[in-house]
Amino acid sequence: MKGKIGLVVGLGVGYVLGTRAGRERYEQIKTQWLKVWHLDPVQQQVAKVQDFAKSTAAAVPQAAWNGVVKAIKAASGSGTPGQRLDATIDTAKEAAEDVADAVEDAVEKKPAAKKPAAKKPAAKKPAAKKPAAKNGE
């Protein structure tokens, strides 16, 4: 659906920019476009898109920020430099997954709070496994 809309918009823009019909035809096209743009159903969809963008705009940056904070904590934690590096790498991988989940949630219109909440306990389990793996090295 998104591809079809882009194609139609692209064809329209190409026609308007490439037409040799002159200024008068351009003004006719512009007038018709503005009539369509200001129709109630179109504006309702515009409002839905704006509300969606506002509600999901903070989800991805927040997930990224949380990941950075976790990685910094892992890098500055206790342990040998190798252990801290491993913990930082694992935390960064988990943060990347959280950001990917936030993007998916934003695209799928799912509440962003559901998946990260499920990820948090999973993120703690690998952290608990890290020292056990380090002792075996």
C-alpha positions as CSV (number, residue, x, y, z in Angstrom):
1,M,0.0,0.0,0.0
2,K,2.8,2.4,0.9
3,G,4.5,1.7,-2.4
4,K,1.3,2.4,-4.4
5,I,0.8,5.7,-2.6
6,G,4.4,6.7,-3.3
7,L,4.0,5.8,-6.9
8,V,0.9,7.9,-7.3
9,V,2.5,10.9,-5.5
10,G,5.6,10.5,-7.6
11,L,3.7,10.4,-10.8
12,G,1.7,13.4,-9.8
13,V,4.8,15.4,-8.8
14,G,6.5,14.3,-12.0
15,Y,3.6,15.4,-14.1
16,V,3.3,18.8,-12.4
17,L,7.0,19.4,-12.6
18,G,7.4,18.1,-16.1
19,T,4.3,19.4,-17.8
20,R,4.6,21.8,-20.7
21,A,1.0,22.9,-20.4
22,G,2.1,26.1,-18.7
23,R,1.2,28.1,-15.7
24,E,-2.5,27.9,-16.2
25,R,-2.6,24.1,-16.1
26,Y,-0.3,24.1,-13.1
27,E,-2.7,26.4,-11.2
28,Q,-5.6,24.1,-12.2
29,I,-3.7,21.1,-10.8
30,K,-2.7,23.0,-7.7
31,T,-6.3,24.1,-7.1
32,Q,-7.7,20.6,-7.5
33,W,-5.0,19.2,-5.2
34,L,-5.8,21.8,-2.5
35,K,-9.5,20.9,-2.8
36,V,-8.7,17.2,-2.2
37,W,-6.2,18.0,0.6
38,H,-8.8,20.0,2.5
39,L,-11.5,17.4,2.4
40,D,-12.6,16.1,5.8
41,P,-11.7,12.4,5.1
42,V,-8.2,13.4,4.0
43,Q,-7.7,15.7,7.0
44,Q,-9.0,13.0,9.3
45,Q,-6.3,10.6,8.0
46,V,-3.7,13.4,8.3
47,A,-4.7,13.9,11.9
48,K,-4.4,10.1,12.6
49,V,-0.9,10.1,11.1
50,Q,0.1,13.1,13.1
51,D,-1.2,11.5,16.3
52,F,0.5,8.3,15.5
53,A,3.8,10.1,14.9
54,K,3.5,12.1,18.1
55,S,2.8,9.0,20.2
56,T,5.6,6.8,18.7
57,A,8.2,9.5,18.2
58,A,9.6,9.2,21.7
59,A,9.7,5.4,21.7
60,V,12.8,4.8,19.6
61,P,15.0,7.5,21.0
62,Q,14.0,6.4,24.6
63,A,15.0,2.9,23.8
64,A,18.3,4.0,22.4
65,W,19.0,6.2,25.4
66,N,18.2,3.4,27.8
67,G,20.6,1.2,25.9
68,V,23.4,3.8,26.1
69,V,22.9,4.2,29.8
70,K,23.0,0.4,30.3
71,A,26.2,0.1,28.2
72,I,27.9,2.9,30.2
73,K,27.0,1.2,33.4
74,A,28.3,-2.1,32.2
75,A,31.5,-0.5,31.0
76,S,32.1,1.2,34.3
77,G,31.1,-1.7,36.5
78,S,33.4,-3.9,38.5
79,G,35.4,-6.8,37.2
80,T,38.4,-7.3,35.0
81,P,38.7,-5.2,31.8
82,G,37.7,-8.3,29.8
83,Q,34.7,-8.9,31.9
84,R,33.6,-5.3,31.5
85,L,34.1,-5.5,27.8
86,D,32.1,-8.6,27.5
87,A,29.3,-7.1,29.6
88,T,29.3,-4.0,27.5
89,I,29.1,-5.9,24.3
90,D,26.2,-8.1,25.6
91,T,24.4,-5.0,26.9
92,A,24.9,-3.2,23.6
93,K,23.4,-6.2,21.7
94,E,20.4,-6.2,24.0
95,A,20.0,-2.5,23.6
96,A,20.1,-2.9,19.8
97,E,17.4,-5.5,20.1
98,D,15.3,-3.2,22.3
99,V,15.7,-0.4,19.7
100,A,14.6,-2.8,16.9
101,D,11.6,-3.9,19.0
102,A,10.7,-0.2,19.6
103,V,10.9,0.4,15.9
104,E,8.7,-2.7,15.2
105,D,6.2,-1.5,17.9
106,A,6.0,1.9,16.3
107,V,5.4,0.5,12.8
108,E,2.9,-2.1,14.1
109,K,1.1,0.4,16.3
110,K,1.7,-1.7,19.4
111,P,2.2,0.0,22.7
112,A,5.9,0.4,23.2
113,A,5.6,-0.4,27.0
114,K,4.7,-4.1,26.4
115,K,7.8,-5.5,24.7
116,P,10.5,-3.6,26.6
117,A,8.8,-4.8,29.8
118,A,9.1,-8.3,28.6
119,K,12.7,-7.7,27.6
120,K,13.8,-6.3,30.9
121,P,13.7,-9.7,32.8
122,A,15.4,-11.4,29.8
123,A,18.1,-8.7,29.9
124,K,18.8,-9.5,33.6
125,K,19.2,-13.2,33.0
126,P,22.1,-12.9,30.6
127,A,23.8,-10.5,33.0
128,A,23.5,-13.2,35.7
129,K,25.1,-15.8,33.3
130,K,28.0,-13.6,32.5
131,P,30.0,-14.1,35.7
132,A,29.4,-17.9,35.5
133,A,30.8,-17.9,32.0
134,K,33.8,-15.8,33.1
135,N,34.6,-18.1,35.9
136,G,34.9,-21.0,33.4
137,E,37.4,-19.1,31.3
